[in-house]
Amino acid sequence: MKLVSWNVNGLRAVVKKGFEDIFASFNADVFALQETKLQEGQIDLELPGYHDFWSYAERKGYSGTAVFSREEPRQVLHGLGVPELDTEGRICALEFPQFWFVDVYTPNAQNELARIDHRMAWDDAFRRFCKGLEAGKVPAGADAAEAKPVVMCGDFNVAHHEIDLKNPGPNRGNAGFSDEEREKFTNLVDAGFVDTFRALYPEATGAYSWWSYRFNARKNNAGWRIDYFLVSEALRDKVEEACIHSDVMGSDHCPVSLELAV
């Protein structure tokens, strides 16, 4: 099974840059997007053979997630079940027979960590949400679900270790590389979720998924790895490949992918 995730930084803009051809070239079983920046009805996108599911932010032109799946899921969740955290369309979770698939666009802590408290609350709630899905516990109002592993992907807005960004020294303490955010990601891993790329390539350097639009960052590969696929420990041995597709243009992020033997 091939799974793909991409922060498109505005889907309408990326559609004008060949999104449909890029989408087709991956031939994915499930394709997740973050930062769609859409409201319902603002795009006419036909992807034959796929079911589509959208989570929208209340604020127009902001955030948003979407998932395209060949297989119709048993149910779809559009939030964590925490009202104060569920207004920005940051979760689109699909239940399949084998696992839960969770597409996430984690809040940015912003300059000078202005939104760090919100970010910390999100990280804790997201970890509880995913552990709950593993145990068969779903938010109020959702259909009953059995215990099963979780596959999560998306823009987690944090470079976990120094190897995950080009310039760790000058960025220490900044949004995306603060001690607080890195610790919360460690907590997620310690809760039983495997960073699939690092599991396969623990020493790989220069492997980034996001580059600033400034200072020729992408040309110079001065990037950050902040887009991930993580899986429940029960799926570790099912991971066949995890890739970062830095050759794919159209956004300030590139797609990342996972191949699972399920």
PALOVEX-26067 format. One record per residue: x, y, z of N, C-alpha, C in turn; residue in one letter. Coordinates in pm, whole numbers. Example, Ala and Ser with C-alpha at 12.3 -4.5 7.8 and 13.67 -1.06 7.14 Angstrom:
BEGIN
[pt [1319 -569 780] [1230 -450 780] [1320 -330 780] A]
[pt [1285 -225 708] [1367 -106 714] [1290 3 787] S]
END
This chain:
BEGIN
[pt [85 -119 0] [0 0 0] [89 124 0] M]
[pt [59 216 -91] [138 338 -101] [58 456 -48] K]
[pt [119 530 44] [56 645 108] [143 768 84] L]
[pt [80 882 55] [152 1005 24] [94 1120 105] V]
[pt [178 1212 147] [137 1330 222] [208 1452 164] S]
[pt [134 1564 154] [194 1685 97] [126 1809 153] W]
[pt [205 1899 211] [156 2032 244] [166 2116 117] N]
[pt [52 2150 60] [49 2218 -70] [53 2369 -59] V]
[pt [37 2422 64] [42 2568 85] [-51 2640 -13] N]
[pt [-176 2593 -17] [-277 2652 -105] [-306 2564 -224] G]
[pt [-411 2484 -216] [-438 2386 -321] [-473 2451 -454] L]
[pt [-546 2562 -449] [-584 2626 -576] [-461 2670 -654] R]
[pt [-360 2720 -583] [-237 2762 -650] [-163 2641 -708] A]
[pt [-158 2531 -635] [-84 2413 -680] [-154 2345 -797] V]
[pt [-287 2353 -801] [-359 2297 -916] [-314 2365 -1045] V]
[pt [-283 2494 -1036] [-235 2567 -1154] [-92 2529 -1192] K]
[pt [-24 2457 -1102] [116 2418 -1125] [129 2268 -1156] K]
[pt [19 2205 -1194] [27 2066 -1236] [-4 1964 -1129] G]
[pt [-84 2001 -1029] [-114 1909 -920] [-171 1777 -968] F]
[pt [-263 1781 -1061] [-329 1657 -1104] [-231 1560 -1169] E]
[pt [-135 1611 -1244] [-33 1524 -1303] [58 1466 -1194] D]
[pt [94 1549 -1096] [177 1502 -985] [102 1395 -906] I]
[pt [-23 1422 -878] [-107 1327 -806] [-110 1193 -878] F]
[pt [-135 1196 -1008] [-144 1073 -1085] [-12 998 -1088] A]
[pt [99 1072 -1090] [230 1007 -1101] [263 923 -978] S]
[pt [207 957 -864] [233 879 -742] [153 749 -739] F]
[pt [37 748 -802] [-46 628 -803] [-67 575 -661] N]
[pt [-100 666 -571] [-111 631 -429] [-245 566 -399] A]
[pt [-246 485 -294] [-371 431 -243] [-443 534 -157] D]
[pt [-364 613 -83] [-418 723 -4] [-324 842 -21] V]
[pt [-382 959 -46] [-303 1081 -68] [-360 1190 24] F]
[pt [-278 1237 116] [-322 1336 215] [-262 1473 185] A]
[pt [-340 1577 208] [-296 1714 189] [-309 1793 318] L]
[pt [-222 1890 333] [-234 1988 442] [-226 2128 382] Q]
[pt [-280 2224 458] [-281 2366 421] [-348 2385 285] E]
[pt [-467 2330 272] [-543 2344 148] [-592 2487 128] T]
[pt [-616 2559 237] [-662 2699 232] [-791 2714 154] K]
[pt [-885 2625 183] [-1012 2622 108] [-1132 2621 202] L]
[pt [-1242 2669 147] [-1374 2645 205] [-1449 2552 110] Q]
[pt [-1553 2491 161] [-1631 2399 79] [-1684 2469 -47] E]
[pt [-1668 2403 -161] [-1718 2456 -287] [-1624 2550 -359] G]
[pt [-1503 2572 -306] [-1412 2668 -368] [-1320 2606 -473] Q]
[pt [-1331 2476 -494] [-1248 2413 -597] [-1326 2300 -662] I]
[pt [-1305 2284 -790] [-1366 2174 -865] [-1254 2081 -908] D]
[pt [-1231 1978 -830] [-1118 1888 -851] [-1169 1746 -867] L]
[pt [-1153 1692 -985] [-1198 1557 -1014] [-1078 1463 -1021] E]
[pt [-1076 1365 -932] [-968 1266 -930] [-1033 1128 -940] L]
[pt [-1053 1080 -1062] [-1127 956 -1083] [-1067 838 -1006] P]
[pt [-1155 760 -947] [-1111 642 -873] [-1085 668 -726] G]
[pt [-1104 793 -680] [-1076 828 -541] [-1199 887 -472] Y]
[pt [-1215 850 -346] [-1309 918 -257] [-1236 1035 -193] H]
[pt [-1304 1147 -174] [-1238 1264 -117] [-1307 1309 11] D]
[pt [-1225 1354 105] [-1273 1395 237] [-1198 1522 277] F]
[pt [-1273 1621 328] [-1218 1754 352] [-1249 1800 493] W]
[pt [-1150 1863 556] [-1172 1933 682] [-1137 2080 659] S]
[pt [-1232 2168 690] [-1216 2310 661] [-1199 2391 789] Y]
[pt [-1120 2496 782] [-1109 2591 892] [-1228 2687 888] A]
[pt [-1267 2734 1004] [-1371 2836 1008] [-1323 2965 943] E]
[pt [-1197 2995 959] [-1138 3115 899] [-1110 3089 751] R]
[pt [-1153 3177 666] [-1139 3158 522] [-993 3168 478] K]
[pt [-956 3084 381] [-823 3088 324] [-712 3046 418] G]
[pt [-745 2960 514] [-651 2926 621] [-654 2777 649] Y]
[pt [-538 2720 673] [-524 2583 721] [-599 2484 630] S]
[pt [-660 2383 687] [-738 2287 610] [-659 2162 572] G]
[pt [-728 2048 575] [-670 1920 536] [-767 1846 444] T]
[pt [-713 1751 368] [-795 1670 279] [-727 1536 257] A]
[pt [-808 1433 234] [-755 1300 205] [-832 1242 87] V]
[pt [-756 1183 -7] [-812 1115 -122] [-776 967 -111] F]
[pt [-876 880 -116] [-854 738 -91] [-925 652 -196] S]
[pt [-853 552 -245] [-917 457 -338] [-1026 378 -265] R]
[pt [-996 334 -144] [-1090 256 -65] [-1179 348 16] E]
[pt [-1307 319 19] [-1397 399 101] [-1379 361 247] E]
[pt [-1352 458 334] [-1330 426 475] [-1461 392 546] P]
[pt [-1445 330 662] [-1563 299 744] [-1625 425 802] R]
[pt [-1540 518 841] [-1588 647 892] [-1474 748 883] Q]
[pt [-1511 876 895] [-1414 986 886] [-1438 1081 1003] V]
[pt [-1330 1119 1069] [-1336 1215 1178] [-1270 1345 1133] L]
[pt [-1328 1458 1173] [-1278 1588 1129] [-1225 1673 1244] H]
[pt [-1195 1611 1355] [-1140 1686 1468] [-1094 1593 1578] G]
[pt [-1031 1651 1679] [-981 1575 1793] [-1090 1548 1896] L]
[pt [-1202 1617 1883] [-1305 1609 1985] [-1283 1709 2097] G]
[pt [-1198 1810 2069] [-1170 1918 2166] [-1214 2048 2100] V]
[pt [-1330 2103 2137] [-1389 2215 2063] [-1293 2331 2039] P]
[pt [-1215 2370 2139] [-1128 2486 2122] [-1012 2460 2027] E]
[pt [-986 2334 1994] [-878 2299 1902] [-928 2256 1764] L]
[pt [-1059 2250 1748] [-1116 2191 1627] [-1180 2292 1533] D]
[pt [-1131 2417 1533] [-1190 2520 1448] [-1108 2548 1323] T]
[pt [-993 2479 1307] [-901 2514 1200] [-881 2404 1096] E]
[pt [-963 2301 1100] [-959 2198 996] [-828 2123 989] G]
[pt [-768 2096 1104] [-632 2040 1106] [-627 1887 1112] R]
[pt [-741 1823 1121] [-745 1676 1131] [-842 1620 1028] I]
[pt [-799 1516 959] [-888 1437 876] [-846 1292 897] C]
[pt [-925 1217 973] [-888 1081 1013] [-985 980 954] A]
[pt [-932 881 886] [-1012 781 817] [-991 644 880] L]
[pt [-1099 574 907] [-1089 438 960] [-1099 336 848] E]
[pt [-996 256 833] [-995 145 739] [-993 14 818] F]
[pt [-1021 -98 753] [-1020 -226 827] [-887 -254 897] P]
[pt [-774 -217 833] [-643 -253 887] [-589 -151 988] Q]
[pt [-624 -24 971] [-565 81 1055] [-646 210 1043] F]
[pt [-617 302 1134] [-662 440 1121] [-557 518 1044] W]
[pt [-602 603 954] [-513 693 880] [-544 834 925] F]
[pt [-445 902 984] [-466 1035 1041] [-380 1137 967] V]
[pt [-446 1230 901] [-380 1341 831] [-385 1462 924] D]
[pt [-267 1521 953] [-262 1630 1050] [-182 1748 996] V]
[pt [-230 1867 1026] [-155 1990 1001] [-139 2059 1137] Y]
[pt [-26 2036 1200] [-1 2083 1336] [14 2235 1339] T]
[pt [-44 2303 1437] [-32 2448 1445] [113 2494 1457] P]
[pt [144 2605 1391] [276 2667 1401] [284 2748 1530] N]
[pt [397 2737 1599] [414 2814 1724] [431 2964 1699] A]
[pt [461 3002 1575] [472 3141 1530] [597 3211 1586] Q]
[pt [623 3327 1527] [742 3404 1565] [744 3432 1714] N]
[pt [863 3419 1772] [883 3441 1915] [792 3351 2000] E]
[pt [754 3238 1940] [671 3137 2009] [541 3197 2064] L]
[pt [483 3288 1985] [364 3360 2030] [245 3265 2055] A]
[pt [245 3151 1987] [133 3059 2002] [176 2927 2066] R]
[pt [281 2931 2145] [337 2808 2200] [240 2739 2295] I]
[pt [162 2813 2372] [69 2749 2466] [-38 2671 2388] D]
[pt [-88 2731 2281] [-184 2660 2197] [-120 2536 2136] H]
[pt [2 2551 2092] [74 2440 2032] [94 2326 2131] R]
[pt [131 2357 2253] [151 2254 2355] [20 2180 2384] M]
[pt [-89 2255 2393] [-220 2193 2416] [-257 2102 2300] A]
[pt [-228 2148 2178] [-256 2067 2059] [-176 1937 2063] W]
[pt [-47 1947 2086] [38 1828 2084] [-9 1723 2184] D]
[pt [-46 1768 2303] [-95 1674 2405] [-227 1610 2362] D]
[pt [-319 1693 2309] [-449 1641 2267] [-435 1547 2147] A]
[pt [-345 1581 2056] [-324 1495 1939] [-268 1359 1980] F]
[pt [-173 1358 2070] [-116 1231 2117] [-225 1146 2184] R]
[pt [-307 1208 2268] [-415 1133 2333] [-514 1080 2230] R]
[pt [-544 1162 2129] [-637 1122 2023] [-586 997 1952] F]
[pt [-459 998 1914] [-404 884 1839] [-392 760 1925] C]
[pt [-353 776 2051] [-349 661 2141] [-491 607 2165] K]
[pt [-588 698 2168] [-726 655 2182] [-773 571 2064] G]
[pt [-738 616 1942] [-775 538 1824] [-714 399 1829] L]
[pt [-589 391 1873] [-524 259 1888] [-605 168 1979] E]
[pt [-663 225 2081] [-735 148 2181] [-883 131 2147] A]
[pt [-925 184 2033] [-1065 174 1994] [-1154 279 2056] G]
[pt [-1092 386 2110] [-1168 495 2170] [-1175 612 2072] K]
[pt [-1295 657 2041] [-1315 764 1945] [-1387 880 2014] V]
[pt [-1376 1002 1958] [-1446 1116 2018] [-1597 1095 2023] P]
[pt [-1661 1165 2112] [-1806 1156 2126] [-1873 1187 1993] A]
[pt [-1973 1109 1959] [-2047 1129 1835] [-1999 1045 1720] G]
[pt [-1879 986 1731] [-1827 899 1625] [-1883 759 1639] A]
[pt [-1877 683 1532] [-1920 544 1537] [-1822 464 1622] D]
[pt [-1871 357 1681] [-1783 270 1758] [-1674 213 1668] A]
[pt [-1555 193 1724] [-1442 143 1646] [-1367 40 1729] A]
[pt [-1308 -56 1660] [-1227 -156 1728] [-1084 -106 1741] E]
[pt [-1010 -162 1834] [-870 -127 1852] [-791 -167 1728] A]
[pt [-706 -76 1680] [-624 -106 1563] [-509 -5 1555] K]
[pt [-404 -36 1478] [-290 55 1468] [-327 186 1398] P]
[pt [-237 283 1411] [-255 415 1352] [-139 445 1258] V]
[pt [-173 500 1143] [-76 560 1051] [-105 709 1051] V]
[pt [-8 791 1089] [-31 935 1089] [70 1003 997] M]
[pt [26 1111 934] [115 1182 844] [77 1328 842] C]
[pt [169 1408 789] [139 1549 770] [255 1638 805] G]
[pt [221 1766 813] [316 1870 851] [307 1885 1004] D]
[pt [407 1834 1075] [410 1839 1220] [476 1967 1272] F]
[pt [526 2050 1181] [583 2180 1217] [689 2171 1326] N]
[pt [773 2067 1318] [886 2057 1410] [994 1971 1346] V]
[pt [1117 2016 1355] [1232 1933 1321] [1277 1867 1452] A]
[pt [1272 1735 1455] [1289 1666 1583] [1432 1676 1636] H]
[pt [1530 1646 1552] [1669 1644 1596] [1753 1738 1509] H]
[pt [1874 1764 1551] [1962 1855 1476] [1985 1806 1334] E]
[pt [1985 1675 1313] [2005 1619 1180] [1890 1656 1086] I]
[pt [1778 1702 1142] [1657 1727 1064] [1645 1870 1012] D]
[pt [1749 1950 1027] [1749 2082 963] [1892 2123 934] L]
[pt [1907 2211 835] [2040 2247 786] [2119 2327 889] K]
[pt [2051 2419 957] [2120 2511 1047] [2061 2504 1188] N]
[pt [2089 2399 1263] [2027 2385 1395] [2071 2491 1495] P]
[pt [2198 2529 1492] [2248 2625 1592] [2171 2755 1595] G]
[pt [2166 2828 1482] [2097 2957 1482] [1946 2946 1504] P]
[pt [1889 2826 1481] [1744 2811 1492] [1697 2756 1626] N]
[pt [1791 2721 1711] [1751 2667 1840] [1665 2769 1915] R]
[pt [1551 2725 1960] [1459 2813 2032] [1357 2880 1943] G]
[pt [1378 2874 1811] [1279 2931 1719] [1162 2836 1697] N]
[pt [1052 2890 1645] [937 2807 1612] [980 2693 1521] A]
[pt [940 2573 1554] [976 2456 1477] [1101 2386 1526] G]
[pt [1179 2453 1611] [1298 2389 1669] [1318 2436 1813] F]
[pt [1208 2464 1880] [1216 2499 2022] [1225 2371 2104] S]
[pt [1281 2382 2222] [1291 2266 2310] [1153 2210 2342] D]
[pt [1056 2300 2358] [921 2257 2394] [859 2171 2284] E]
[pt [870 2217 2160] [809 2142 2049] [881 2010 2025] E]
[pt [1012 2013 2035] [1090 1890 2014] [1057 1788 2123] R]
[pt [1040 1834 2246] [1005 1742 2354] [869 1679 2331] E]
[pt [773 1757 2282] [640 1700 2255] [648 1594 2144] K]
[pt [733 1615 2045] [748 1513 1941] [814 1389 2000] F]
[pt [910 1408 2086] [970 1293 2157] [864 1218 2235] T]
[pt [774 1291 2301] [666 1226 2375] [578 1142 2283] N]
[pt [556 1191 2162] [475 1116 2066] [544 986 2026] L]
[pt [673 996 1999] [750 876 1965] [753 780 2083] V]
[pt [776 833 2202] [783 748 2320] [649 683 2353] D]
[pt [541 742 2303] [408 683 2325] [385 561 2236] A]
[pt [481 532 2147] [470 410 2068] [450 432 1920] G]
[pt [495 549 1869] [482 578 1726] [620 593 1663] F]
[pt [638 530 1549] [768 518 1484] [782 622 1374] V]
[pt [887 702 1379] [923 793 1270] [981 706 1158] D]
[pt [901 680 1056] [936 577 958] [1062 610 879] T]
[pt [1080 736 841] [1198 771 764] [1325 750 847] F]
[pt [1323 797 971] [1440 781 1056] [1465 635 1093] R]
[pt [1357 556 1103] [1375 414 1134] [1453 345 1023] A]
[pt [1429 386 898] [1498 326 784] [1632 391 757] L]
[pt [1640 522 780] [1760 598 744] [1807 683 862] Y]
[pt [1857 619 968] [1890 693 1091] [2001 795 1076] P]
[pt [2088 778 977] [2202 869 963] [2191 960 841] E]
[pt [2081 955 769] [2067 1034 646] [2067 1183 676] A]
[pt [2155 1256 609] [2162 1401 624] [2112 1469 497] T]
[pt [2080 1597 508] [2033 1672 392] [1897 1627 343] G]
[pt [1823 1555 427] [1690 1503 389] [1585 1596 448] A]
[pt [1537 1689 367] [1445 1792 414] [1316 1791 333] Y]
[pt [1210 1843 394] [1079 1846 327] [1021 1986 316] S]
[pt [1086 2085 378] [1039 2224 370] [1158 2318 359] W]
[pt [1142 2421 275] [1245 2522 254] [1178 2659 253] W]
[pt [1236 2754 319] [1186 2892 313] [1190 2941 169] S]
[pt [1098 3031 137] [1100 3094 5] [1211 3200 -4] Y]
[pt [1275 3231 107] [1378 3335 110] [1518 3276 96] R]
[pt [1609 3358 54] [1753 3329 56] [1793 3207 -29] F]
[pt [1715 3179 -136] [1747 3064 -221] [1761 2935 -140] N]
[pt [1676 2921 -39] [1690 2809 55] [1677 2674 -14] A]
[pt [1583 2664 -107] [1565 2533 -171] [1681 2502 -265] R]
[pt [1725 2602 -338] [1839 2583 -428] [1962 2536 -351] K]
[pt [1979 2590 -230] [2094 2556 -147] [2066 2441 -50] N]
[pt [1947 2384 -61] [1901 2277 29] [1920 2314 176] N]
[pt [1888 2438 208] [1889 2483 348] [1748 2464 403] A]
[pt [1716 2337 431] [1578 2303 465] [1560 2243 602] G]
[pt [1437 2199 624] [1395 2136 750] [1314 2011 715] W]
[pt [1327 1907 794] [1238 1791 781] [1129 1805 886] R]
[pt [1013 1849 841] [900 1871 933] [775 1796 889] I]
[pt [784 1723 778] [673 1643 727] [707 1496 748] D]
[pt [617 1423 810] [648 1289 858] [537 1188 824] Y]
[pt [576 1062 823] [487 949 840] [529 876 966] F]
[pt [440 861 1060] [463 781 1179] [361 668 1184] L]
[pt [401 556 1239] [310 442 1250] [317 384 1391] V]
[pt [210 320 1431] [210 247 1557] [320 141 1555] S]
[pt [375 115 1671] [482 15 1683] [442 -118 1620] E]
[pt [314 -152 1625] [266 -278 1569] [287 -286 1418] A]
[pt [305 -171 1353] [325 -168 1208] [471 -151 1168] L]
[pt [560 -143 1264] [701 -117 1232] [754 -216 1128] R]
[pt [725 -343 1146] [779 -445 1055] [708 -446 920] D]
[pt [600 -369 907] [528 -360 780] [581 -248 691] K]
[pt [670 -165 746] [724 -52 670] [825 -104 567] V]
[pt [795 -81 440] [884 -126 332] [972 -13 280] E]
[pt [919 110 275] [996 224 226] [933 352 277] E]
[pt [1019 452 299] [974 586 336] [1061 684 258] A]
[pt [998 774 184] [1071 861 92] [1034 1007 112] C]
[pt [1129 1094 80] [1108 1238 73] [1131 1280 -71] I]
[pt [1028 1335 -135] [1033 1361 -279] [1070 1506 -307] H]
[pt [1196 1538 -282] [1241 1677 -290] [1244 1730 -432] S]
[pt [1228 1642 -531] [1228 1686 -671] [1092 1738 -714] D]
[pt [989 1718 -633] [854 1761 -668] [835 1906 -624] V]
[pt [806 1992 -720] [792 2134 -694] [644 2172 -684] M]
[pt [619 2301 -658] [483 2352 -653] [444 2413 -521] G]
[pt [517 2377 -415] [491 2428 -281] [625 2452 -213] S]
[pt [623 2516 -96] [746 2528 -19] [778 2398 55] D]
[pt [684 2305 56] [706 2170 105] [713 2075 -14] H]
[pt [773 1958 6] [764 1853 -94] [686 1737 -35] C]
[pt [635 1647 -120] [563 1531 -68] [656 1434 4] P]
[pt [599 1360 96] [666 1246 158] [575 1124 140] V]
[pt [635 1005 137] [555 886 110] [598 770 197] S]
[pt [509 673 207] [530 552 287] [473 434 210] L]
[pt [546 325 209] [496 199 153] [485 98 265] E]
[pt [365 44 282] [334 -50 389] [291 -184 331] L]
[pt [337 -290 390] [296 -425 349] [173 -467 427] A]
[pt [59 -408 392] [-67 -444 458] [-172 -473 352] V]
END
